[in-house]
Structure formats: structure tokens, C-alpha cells
Amino acid sequence: MRTFAESKKTAGDWDKADIKYALEKKGWNLRQLAKQCGYSNSSALRKAFDAPYPKVERIIADAIGVAPEVIWPSRYAKRNFTPVLSPSSPICAARPEKVRAVAMG
């Protein structure tokens, strides 16, 4: 039997309806979840549907039982991006003592 998370393995972000459905399958609605987490109403949780809100994204994802990166892959692809710098880049070359200190532990 496939779980909801397994069936939702697309590259795009989940739709609002998909998130609400996944919450309902776990026995939650936005109002209940908001109250459980100390919010006076569900408006803070609803904001995560339209804009990045890491704290609330984690709350929703934990309630569903998946990582936030699964629900909002486009948001986390941007957040987890680490540019690769060459050792000769001005940023790396300017602070060799700091790099050595980090490498030494």
C-alpha cells in the first residue's frame, strides 16, 4: 500500500488542497494544529501556503509526517544552495588563517 507522501513525488510544490488533505488524513485541520502549537488562529499556518515561513512549514510537515523539503521543494532548493568557491577566489584568498583554523578544528 502506498502512502500519501510516496504518491506525491513530483518536482513541484504540493498544492494547498494536497496539504490540507494530508493533514486531514493524519487527523488534523489547520485550526486544531494552530491551537496545538500556540497560535490563536490558523492564519499564521495559512501564510505558509503562499510564502516561505520556515517555522510553520516545519510544523505542518511534522504533522503530516514528511520533511518540509518534500512539501515545498522549490523553497528548500533555494535555501540549501551553497555556492562553490574556488580556492583562488577573492573571498577564500582574503582569509586563509580563518580557513586553517576551521580545518584544524
C-alpha distances in whole Angstrom, upper triangle without the diagonal:
4,7,10,12,10,10,14,15,19,22,23,23,21,23,24,22,19,20,21,18,16,19,19,15,16,19,22,24,27,30,28,27,30,32,30,31,35,35,37,35,32,34,34,30,30,32,30,28,31,33,32,32,31,31,29,27,26,26,23,21,21,21,17,17,17,20,23,23,19,21,24,24,28,29,28,29,33,33,32,34,37,40,41,45,47,49,52,51,54,51,51,54,56,54,54,55,52,50,52,51,47,47,49,47
4,7,8,6,7,10,12,15,18,19,19,17,19,21,19,16,17,18,15,13,17,17,14,15,18,20,22,24,28,26,25,28,30,28,29,33,33,35,33,30,31,31,27,27,29,26,25,28,29,29,29,28,28,26,24,23,23,21,18,19,18,15,14,14,17,20,19,16,17,20,21,24,26,25,26,29,29,29,31,34,36,38,42,44,46,49,48,50,48,47,51,52,51,51,52,49,47,49,49,45,45,47,45
4,5,5,6,9,11,14,17,18,17,15,17,18,17,13,14,15,13,10,13,14,10,11,15,17,19,21,24,23,21,24,27,25,25,29,29,31,29,26,28,27,24,24,26,23,22,25,26,26,26,24,25,23,20,20,20,17,15,15,15,11,11,11,14,16,17,13,14,18,19,22,23,22,24,27,27,26,29,32,35,37,40,43,45,48,46,49,46,46,49,51,49,49,50,47,45,47,47,43,43,45,43
4,5,5,6,9,12,15,15,14,12,13,14,13,9,10,12,9,7,11,11,9,10,14,15,16,18,21,21,19,22,25,23,24,27,27,29,26,23,25,24,21,21,23,20,18,22,23,23,23,22,23,20,18,18,18,15,13,14,13,9,10,10,13,15,15,12,11,15,16,19,21,20,22,25,25,25,28,31,34,35,39,42,44,47,45,47,45,45,48,49,48,49,50,46,45,47,46,43,43,45,43
4,5,5,7,10,13,13,12,10,13,14,14,10,10,13,11,8,11,13,11,12,15,16,17,19,22,21,19,22,25,23,23,26,26,29,27,23,25,24,20,20,22,19,17,20,21,21,21,20,20,19,16,15,16,13,11,12,12,9,8,7,10,11,12,8,9,13,13,17,18,17,19,22,22,21,24,27,30,32,35,38,41,43,42,44,41,41,45,46,44,45,46,43,41,43,43,39,39,42,39
4,5,6,10,13,14,14,13,15,17,17,13,14,16,14,12,15,17,14,15,19,19,21,22,26,25,23,26,28,27,26,30,30,32,30,27,28,27,24,24,25,22,21,23,24,23,24,23,24,22,19,19,20,17,14,16,16,12,12,10,12,14,14,10,12,15,15,18,20,19,20,23,23,23,25,28,30,32,36,38,41,43,42,44,42,42,45,46,45,46,47,44,41,44,43,40,40,42,40
4,6,9,12,13,13,11,14,16,15,11,13,15,13,11,15,16,14,16,19,20,21,22,26,25,24,26,29,28,28,31,31,33,30,27,28,27,24,23,25,22,20,23,24,24,25,24,25,23,20,20,21,18,16,18,18,14,14,12,15,16,15,12,12,15,15,18,20,20,21,24,25,24,26,29,32,34,37,40,43,45,44,46,44,44,47,48,47,48,49,46,44,46,46,42,43,45,43
4,6,9,9,10,8,10,13,13,9,10,14,12,10,14,16,14,16,19,19,19,20,24,24,22,24,27,26,26,29,28,31,28,24,25,24,21,20,22,19,17,19,20,20,21,21,22,20,17,18,19,16,14,16,16,13,13,11,13,13,12,9,9,12,12,15,17,17,17,20,21,21,23,27,29,31,35,37,40,43,41,43,41,41,44,46,45,45,47,44,42,44,44,40,41,43,41
4,7,9,10,9,13,16,16,12,13,17,16,14,17,19,18,19,22,22,23,23,27,27,24,26,30,28,28,31,30,33,30,27,27,26,23,22,23,20,18,20,21,20,22,21,23,21,18,18,20,17,15,17,18,15,14,12,12,13,11,8,9,11,10,13,16,15,15,19,20,19,21,24,26,28,32,34,37,40,38,40,38,38,42,43,42,43,44,41,39,42,42,38,38,41,39
4,5,8,8,11,15,15,12,14,17,17,15,18,21,20,21,24,23,24,24,27,28,26,27,31,30,29,32,31,33,31,27,27,26,23,22,22,19,17,18,19,19,21,21,23,22,18,19,21,19,16,19,20,17,17,14,14,14,12,9,10,11,9,11,14,14,14,17,19,19,20,23,25,27,31,33,36,39,37,39,37,37,41,42,42,42,44,41,39,42,42,38,39,42,40
4,7,9,12,15,17,14,15,19,19,18,20,23,22,23,26,25,25,25,28,29,26,28,31,31,29,32,31,33,31,27,27,25,23,22,22,18,17,17,18,17,20,19,22,21,17,19,21,19,17,20,21,18,18,15,14,13,11,9,10,9,7,8,12,12,11,14,16,16,17,20,22,24,27,30,33,35,33,35,34,34,37,39,38,39,41,38,36,39,39,36,36,39,38
4,6,9,12,14,12,13,16,17,16,19,21,21,22,25,23,23,22,26,27,24,25,29,29,27,30,28,31,28,24,24,23,20,19,18,15,13,14,15,15,17,17,20,19,16,18,20,17,16,19,20,17,18,15,14,13,11,9,8,7,7,7,10,11,11,13,16,16,17,21,23,25,29,31,35,36,34,36,34,35,38,39,39,40,42,39,37,40,41,37,38,41,39
4,6,9,12,10,10,13,14,14,16,18,19,20,22,20,20,18,22,23,21,22,25,25,24,26,25,27,24,21,20,19,16,15,15,12,10,11,12,12,14,14,17,15,12,15,17,14,13,16,17,15,16,13,12,10,9,8,6,5,6,6,8,10,11,13,14,16,17,21,23,26,29,33,35,37,35,37,34,35,39,39,39,40,42,39,37,40,40,36,37,41,39
4,7,8,6,7,10,11,10,12,15,15,16,19,17,16,16,20,21,19,20,23,23,22,25,23,25,23,19,19,18,15,14,14,12,9,11,13,13,15,15,17,15,12,14,15,12,11,15,15,12,14,12,12,10,10,8,5,7,9,10,11,13,14,16,17,19,21,24,27,29,33,36,39,41,38,40,38,38,42,43,42,43,45,41,40,43,43,39,40,43,41
4,5,5,6,9,10,11,13,14,15,17,19,17,16,15,18,20,18,19,23,23,23,25,23,25,21,18,17,17,15,12,14,12,8,10,13,14,16,17,19,16,14,16,17,13,14,17,16,14,17,15,16,13,14,12,9,9,12,13,14,16,17,19,20,22,23,27,29,32,36,39,42,44,41,43,40,41,45,45,45,46,48,44,43,46,46,42,43,46,44
4,5,5,6,9,10,11,12,14,16,17,14,12,11,15,17,15,16,20,20,20,22,20,21,18,14,14,14,11,9,11,10,6,9,12,14,15,16,17,14,12,15,15,12,13,16,15,13,16,16,16,14,15,14,10,11,14,15,15,17,19,20,21,23,25,29,31,34,37,41,44,45,43,44,41,43,46,46,46,47,49,45,44,47,46,43,44,47,45
4,5,5,6,9,10,10,12,14,15,14,12,12,15,17,16,17,20,21,21,24,21,22,19,15,16,17,14,12,14,13,10,13,16,17,18,19,20,17,15,18,17,13,14,17,15,13,17,16,18,16,17,15,12,14,17,18,18,20,22,24,24,26,28,32,34,37,40,44,47,49,46,47,45,46,49,50,49,51,52,48,47,50,49,46,47,50,47
4,5,5,6,9,10,10,13,14,13,12,13,17,17,16,18,21,21,21,24,22,24,21,17,18,18,15,13,16,14,11,14,16,17,18,19,20,16,14,16,16,12,12,15,14,11,14,13,15,14,15,12,9,12,14,16,17,18,20,22,23,24,26,30,33,35,39,42,45,47,44,46,43,44,48,48,47,49,50,46,45,48,47,44,45,47,45
4,5,5,6,9,10,11,13,11,10,10,14,15,13,15,18,18,17,20,19,21,18,14,15,15,11,11,13,11,9,12,14,15,15,15,16,13,11,13,12,8,9,12,10,8,11,11,13,11,13,11,8,10,14,15,15,17,19,21,21,22,25,28,31,34,37,41,43,45,43,44,41,42,46,46,45,47,48,44,43,46,45,41,42,45,43
4,5,5,6,9,10,10,9,7,8,11,12,11,13,16,16,17,19,18,19,16,12,14,15,11,10,13,12,10,14,16,17,17,18,17,14,13,15,13,10,11,13,11,9,13,14,16,14,17,15,12,14,17,19,19,20,23,24,24,26,28,32,35,38,41,44,47,49,46,48,45,46,49,49,48,50,51,47,46,49,48,44,46,48,45
4,5,5,6,9,10,9,9,11,14,14,14,16,19,18,19,22,21,22,19,16,18,18,15,14,17,16,13,17,19,20,20,20,20,17,16,17,16,12,13,14,12,10,13,14,16,16,18,15,13,16,18,20,21,22,24,26,26,27,30,33,36,39,42,46,48,50,48,50,47,47,51,52,50,52,53,49,48,50,50,46,47,49,47
4,5,5,6,9,9,9,11,15,14,13,16,18,17,18,21,20,22,20,16,18,18,14,15,17,15,14,17,19,19,19,19,19,16,14,14,13,10,10,11,9,6,9,10,13,13,15,13,11,14,17,19,19,20,22,24,24,25,28,31,34,37,40,43,46,48,46,47,45,45,49,49,48,49,50,46,45,48,47,43,44,46,44
4,5,5,6,5,6,8,11,10,9,12,14,14,14,18,17,19,16,13,16,16,12,13,16,14,13,17,19,19,18,17,17,14,13,13,11,8,9,10,7,6,9,11,14,13,16,14,12,15,18,21,20,21,23,25,24,26,29,32,35,38,41,44,46,49,47,48,45,45,49,49,48,49,50,46,45,48,46,43,44,46,43
4,5,5,5,6,9,11,11,11,14,15,15,17,19,19,20,17,15,17,18,15,15,18,17,16,19,22,22,21,21,20,17,16,17,14,11,13,13,10,9,12,14,17,17,20,18,15,18,21,24,23,24,27,29,28,29,32,36,39,41,45,48,50,53,50,52,49,49,53,53,52,53,54,50,49,51,50,47,48,50,47
4,5,7,9,12,15,14,13,17,18,17,19,22,22,23,21,18,21,21,17,18,21,19,18,22,24,24,23,23,22,19,18,18,16,13,13,13,10,8,11,13,16,17,20,17,15,19,21,24,24,24,27,29,29,29,32,36,39,41,45,48,50,53,50,52,49,49,53,53,52,53,54,50,49,51,50,46,47,49,46
4,6,9,12,14,12,11,15,16,14,16,19,19,21,19,17,20,20,16,18,21,19,18,22,23,23,22,21,20,17,16,15,13,11,11,11,7,6,9,12,15,16,19,16,15,19,21,24,24,24,26,29,28,28,31,34,38,40,43,46,48,51,49,51,48,48,52,52,50,51,51,48,47,49,47,44,45,47,44
4,7,10,12,9,10,13,14,13,15,18,18,19,18,16,19,19,16,17,21,19,19,23,24,24,23,22,21,18,18,17,14,12,14,13,9,9,12,15,18,19,22,20,18,21,24,27,26,26,29,31,30,31,34,37,40,43,46,49,51,54,52,53,50,50,54,54,52,54,54,50,49,51,50,46,48,49,46
4,7,8,6,6,10,11,10,12,15,15,16,14,12,15,16,12,14,17,16,16,20,21,21,19,19,18,15,15,15,12,10,12,11,8,9,12,14,17,17,20,19,16,19,22,25,24,24,27,29,28,29,32,35,39,41,44,48,50,52,50,51,48,48,52,52,50,52,52,48,47,50,48,45,46,48,45
4,6,5,6,9,10,11,12,14,13,14,12,9,12,13,10,11,15,14,14,17,19,20,18,19,17,14,15,15,12,10,13,13,10,11,14,16,18,17,21,19,17,19,22,24,23,24,27,28,27,29,32,35,39,41,44,48,50,52,50,51,48,48,52,52,51,52,52,49,48,51,49,46,47,49,46
4,6,5,6,9,10,11,12,10,11,9,6,9,10,7,8,11,11,11,15,16,17,15,16,15,11,12,14,11,9,12,13,10,12,15,16,18,16,19,19,16,17,21,22,21,22,25,26,25,27,30,33,36,39,42,46,48,50,47,48,45,46,50,49,48,50,50,46,46,49,47,44,46,48,45
4,5,5,6,9,10,11,9,9,6,5,9,10,9,10,13,14,14,17,19,19,17,18,16,13,15,16,13,12,15,15,13,15,18,20,21,19,23,22,19,21,25,26,24,25,29,29,28,30,33,36,39,42,45,49,51,53,50,50,47,48,52,51,50,52,52,48,48,51,49,46,48,50,46
4,5,5,6,9,10,10,10,9,8,12,13,11,13,16,16,17,20,21,21,19,19,17,14,16,16,12,11,15,14,11,13,16,19,20,19,23,22,20,22,25,27,25,26,30,30,29,30,34,37,40,43,46,49,51,53,51,51,48,49,53,52,50,52,52,48,48,50,48,45,47,49,46
4,5,5,6,9,9,10,9,8,11,11,8,11,14,13,15,18,19,18,16,16,13,10,12,12,8,8,11,11,8,11,13,16,17,16,20,19,17,19,22,24,22,23,26,27,25,27,30,33,36,39,42,46,47,50,47,48,44,45,49,48,47,48,48,44,44,47,45,41,43,45,42
4,5,5,6,5,7,6,5,8,8,7,10,12,12,14,17,17,17,14,15,12,9,12,12,9,9,13,13,11,14,16,18,18,17,21,21,18,19,23,24,22,23,26,27,25,27,30,33,36,39,42,45,47,49,46,47,43,44,48,47,46,47,47,44,44,46,44,41,43,45,42
4,5,5,5,6,7,8,11,11,10,13,15,16,18,20,21,21,17,18,15,13,16,15,12,13,16,15,13,16,18,21,21,20,24,24,22,23,26,28,25,26,30,30,28,30,33,36,39,42,45,48,50,52,49,50,46,47,51,50,48,50,49,46,46,48,46,43,45,47,44
4,6,8,9,10,11,14,13,12,15,17,17,19,22,22,21,18,18,14,12,15,14,10,12,14,13,11,14,16,18,19,19,23,23,21,22,26,28,25,25,29,30,27,29,32,35,38,41,44,47,48,51,48,49,45,46,50,49,47,48,48,44,44,47,44,41,43,45,41
4,6,9,10,10,13,11,10,14,15,15,17,20,19,18,15,14,11,10,12,11,8,10,13,12,11,14,16,18,18,17,20,21,19,21,24,25,23,23,26,27,24,26,29,32,35,38,40,44,45,48,45,45,42,43,46,45,43,45,45,41,41,43,41,38,40,42,38
4,6,9,10,12,11,11,15,16,16,19,21,20,20,16,16,13,12,15,14,11,14,17,15,14,18,20,21,21,20,23,25,22,23,26,28,25,25,29,29,26,28,32,34,37,40,42,46,47,49,46,46,43,44,47,46,44,46,46,42,42,45,42,39,42,43,40
4,6,7,9,8,9,12,13,14,16,18,18,18,14,15,12,10,14,14,11,13,16,16,15,18,20,22,21,19,23,24,22,22,25,26,23,24,28,27,25,28,31,33,36,40,42,45,47,49,46,46,43,44,47,46,44,47,46,42,43,45,43,40,43,45,41
4,7,9,9,11,13,14,16,18,20,20,20,17,19,16,14,17,18,15,16,20,19,18,21,23,25,25,23,26,27,24,25,28,29,26,27,31,30,29,31,34,37,40,43,45,49,50,52,49,49,46,47,50,49,48,50,50,46,46,49,47,44,47,48,45
4,6,7,8,10,12,14,15,17,18,19,16,18,16,13,16,17,14,14,18,19,17,19,22,23,23,21,25,25,22,23,26,27,24,26,29,29,28,30,33,36,39,42,44,48,50,52,49,49,46,47,51,49,48,50,50,47,47,50,48,45,47,49,46
4,6,5,6,9,11,12,14,15,16,14,16,14,11,13,15,12,11,15,16,14,16,19,20,21,18,22,22,19,19,23,23,21,23,26,26,25,28,30,33,36,40,42,46,48,50,47,47,44,45,49,48,47,49,49,45,45,48,46,43,46,48,45
4,5,5,6,9,10,11,12,14,12,15,14,11,13,16,14,13,17,18,17,18,21,22,21,19,22,22,19,19,22,22,20,22,25,25,24,27,29,32,35,38,41,44,46,48,45,45,42,44,47,46,45,48,48,44,44,47,46,43,45,47,44
4,5,5,7,10,11,11,11,9,11,10,7,10,13,11,11,15,16,15,17,20,20,19,16,19,20,17,17,20,20,18,19,23,22,21,24,26,29,32,35,38,41,43,45,42,42,39,40,44,43,42,44,44,41,41,44,42,39,41,44,41
4,5,6,8,10,11,11,9,11,9,6,8,10,8,8,11,13,12,13,16,16,16,13,17,17,14,14,18,18,16,18,21,21,20,22,25,28,31,34,37,41,43,45,42,42,39,40,44,43,42,44,44,41,41,43,42,39,41,43,40
4,5,6,8,9,11,10,13,12,9,10,13,12,10,13,15,14,15,18,18,18,15,17,18,14,14,18,18,16,18,21,21,21,23,26,29,32,35,38,41,44,45,42,43,40,41,45,44,44,46,46,43,42,45,44,41,43,45,43
4,5,6,6,8,7,11,11,8,10,13,13,11,14,17,16,17,20,19,18,15,17,18,14,13,17,16,14,17,19,19,18,21,23,27,29,33,35,39,41,43,39,40,37,39,42,41,41,43,44,40,40,43,42,39,41,43,41
4,5,5,6,5,8,9,6,6,10,10,9,11,14,14,14,17,16,14,11,13,14,11,10,13,13,11,13,16,16,15,18,20,24,26,30,32,36,38,40,37,38,35,36,40,39,39,41,41,38,37,40,39,36,38,41,38
4,6,8,9,11,13,10,9,12,12,10,12,15,15,14,17,16,15,12,14,14,10,9,13,13,11,14,17,17,17,19,22,25,28,31,34,37,40,42,39,39,37,38,42,42,41,43,44,40,40,43,42,39,40,43,41
4,7,9,12,14,12,11,15,15,14,15,18,18,18,21,19,18,14,15,16,13,11,14,12,11,14,16,16,16,19,21,24,27,30,33,36,39,40,37,38,35,37,41,40,40,42,43,40,39,43,42,39,41,43,41
4,6,10,12,11,10,14,15,14,15,18,19,19,21,19,17,13,14,16,13,10,13,11,9,12,15,13,13,17,18,22,24,27,30,33,36,37,34,35,32,34,37,37,36,39,40,36,36,39,38,35,37,40,38
4,6,9,9,8,11,13,13,13,16,18,18,19,17,15,11,12,14,12,9,11,10,7,9,12,11,10,13,15,19,21,25,27,31,33,35,32,32,29,31,34,34,33,35,36,33,32,36,35,32,34,37,34
4,6,6,6,9,10,11,12,14,16,17,18,16,14,11,13,15,13,11,13,13,10,11,14,13,12,15,17,20,23,26,29,32,34,36,33,33,30,32,35,35,34,36,36,33,33,36,34,31,34,36,34
4,6,5,6,9,10,10,12,14,15,16,14,11,8,10,13,12,10,12,13,9,9,13,13,10,13,16,18,21,24,27,30,32,34,32,32,29,30,34,33,32,34,34,30,30,33,32,28,31,33,30
4,6,5,7,9,10,11,13,15,15,15,12,10,13,15,14,13,16,16,13,13,17,16,14,16,19,21,24,27,30,33,35,37,34,35,31,32,36,35,34,35,36,32,32,34,33,30,32,34,31
4,5,5,6,8,10,11,12,14,14,12,10,13,14,12,12,15,16,13,14,17,17,15,18,21,23,27,30,32,36,38,40,37,38,34,35,39,38,37,39,39,35,35,38,36,33,35,37,34
4,5,5,6,8,10,11,12,11,9,6,9,11,9,8,11,13,10,11,14,15,13,15,18,21,24,27,30,34,36,38,35,36,33,34,38,37,36,38,38,35,34,37,35,32,34,36,34
4,6,5,6,9,10,10,9,7,6,9,11,10,11,13,15,13,12,15,16,14,15,19,21,25,27,30,34,35,38,36,36,33,34,37,37,35,37,37,33,33,35,34,30,32,34,31
4,6,5,6,9,10,10,10,9,13,13,12,13,16,18,16,15,19,20,18,19,23,25,28,31,34,37,39,42,39,40,37,37,41,40,39,40,40,37,36,39,37,34,35,37,34
4,5,5,6,9,9,9,8,12,11,9,11,14,16,15,15,18,19,18,19,23,26,29,32,35,38,40,43,40,41,38,39,42,42,41,42,42,39,38,41,39,36,37,40,37
4,5,5,6,5,6,5,9,8,7,10,12,15,14,13,16,18,17,17,21,24,27,30,33,36,38,41,38,40,36,37,41,41,39,40,41,37,36,39,37,34,35,37,34
4,5,5,6,7,8,11,11,11,13,15,18,17,16,19,21,19,19,23,25,29,31,34,37,39,42,40,41,38,38,42,42,40,41,41,37,36,39,37,34,35,37,34
4,6,8,10,11,14,13,12,15,17,20,19,18,22,23,22,22,26,29,32,35,38,41,43,45,43,44,41,41,45,45,43,45,45,41,40,42,41,37,39,41,38
4,6,9,10,12,11,10,13,15,18,18,17,20,22,21,22,25,28,31,34,37,40,42,45,43,44,41,41,45,46,44,45,45,42,41,43,42,38,39,41,38
4,7,9,12,10,11,14,15,19,18,17,20,22,21,21,24,27,30,32,36,39,40,43,42,43,40,40,44,44,42,43,43,40,38,41,39,36,37,39,36
4,7,8,7,8,11,12,16,15,14,16,19,18,17,21,23,27,29,32,35,37,40,38,40,37,37,41,41,40,40,41,37,36,38,37,33,34,36,34
4,5,5,7,9,10,13,12,10,13,16,14,14,17,20,23,25,29,32,34,37,35,36,33,33,37,37,36,37,37,34,32,35,34,30,31,33,31
4,5,5,6,8,11,9,8,11,13,12,12,16,19,22,25,28,31,33,36,33,35,32,32,36,36,35,36,37,33,32,35,34,30,31,34,31
4,6,5,5,8,8,6,8,11,10,10,13,16,19,22,25,28,30,33,31,33,30,30,34,34,33,34,35,32,30,33,33,29,30,33,30
4,6,6,9,10,9,11,14,14,13,16,19,22,24,28,31,33,36,34,36,33,33,37,38,37,38,39,35,34,36,36,32,33,36,33
4,6,9,9,10,12,14,14,15,17,21,24,26,30,33,36,38,36,37,34,35,39,39,38,40,41,37,36,39,38,34,35,38,36
4,6,6,7,9,11,11,12,15,18,21,24,27,30,33,35,33,34,31,32,36,36,36,37,38,35,34,37,36,33,34,37,35
4,5,5,6,9,10,10,12,16,18,21,24,27,30,32,30,32,29,30,34,34,34,35,36,33,31,35,34,31,32,35,33
4,6,5,7,9,10,11,15,17,20,23,26,29,31,28,30,28,29,32,33,33,34,36,33,31,34,35,31,32,35,34
4,6,5,6,9,10,14,16,20,23,26,29,31,28,29,26,28,31,32,31,33,34,31,30,33,33,29,31,34,32
4,5,5,6,8,12,15,18,21,24,27,29,26,28,25,26,29,30,29,30,32,28,27,30,30,26,28,31,29
4,6,5,6,10,12,15,18,22,24,26,24,26,23,24,28,29,28,29,31,28,26,29,30,26,27,30,29
4,6,5,9,11,14,17,21,24,25,22,24,21,23,26,27,26,28,30,27,25,29,29,26,27,30,29
4,6,8,11,15,17,21,23,25,22,24,21,22,25,25,25,26,28,24,23,27,26,23,25,28,26
4,6,10,12,15,19,21,23,21,23,20,20,24,25,24,25,26,23,21,25,24,21,22,25,24
4,6,9,12,16,18,21,18,20,17,18,22,22,22,23,25,22,20,24,24,21,22,25,24
4,6,9,13,15,17,15,17,14,14,18,19,19,20,22,19,17,20,21,18,18,22,21
4,6,10,13,14,12,14,12,12,16,17,17,18,21,18,16,20,21,18,19,23,22
4,7,10,12,10,13,11,11,14,16,16,17,19,17,15,18,20,17,17,21,21
4,6,8,6,9,8,8,10,13,13,14,17,15,13,16,18,16,16,20,21
4,5,5,9,9,8,9,12,13,13,16,16,13,16,18,17,16,20,21
4,6,8,9,6,7,10,11,10,13,13,10,12,16,15,14,17,19
4,6,8,7,6,9,11,11,14,15,13,15,18,18,17,20,22
4,5,5,6,8,11,11,15,15,13,16,18,18,18,21,23
4,6,5,6,9,11,14,14,13,16,18,18,19,22,23
4,6,6,7,9,12,11,11,14,16,15,16,19,20
4,6,6,7,10,9,8,11,13,13,13,16,18
4,6,6,10,10,9,12,14,15,15,17,19
4,6,9,9,10,12,14,15,16,18,20
4,5,5,7,9,10,11,13,15,16
4,5,5,6,9,10,10,12,14
4,5,5,6,9,10,10,12
4,5,5,6,9,10,11
4,5,5,6,9,10
4,5,5,6,9
4,5,5,6
4,5,5
4,5
4
